[in-house]
């Protein structure tokens, strides 16, 4: 499991997910949990990572990403 909690509203959550989506740091059964502001929009896909779930807690979103095992090299 990889937990991301970059400073809010600075675009760092998306930049971090883009970098992680290019590499193979996350294992086949792993999960990335990105904590970010509800004002920061995240895409449904970053390279091999796909958005699996989102949960809102006030002004905070937790976005859960997994590797796309059908298209792992995307």
Secondary structure by P-SEA (a helix, b strand, c coil): ccccccccccaaaaaaaaaaaacccccccbbbbbbbccccccccccccbbbccccccccbbbbbbbcccccccc
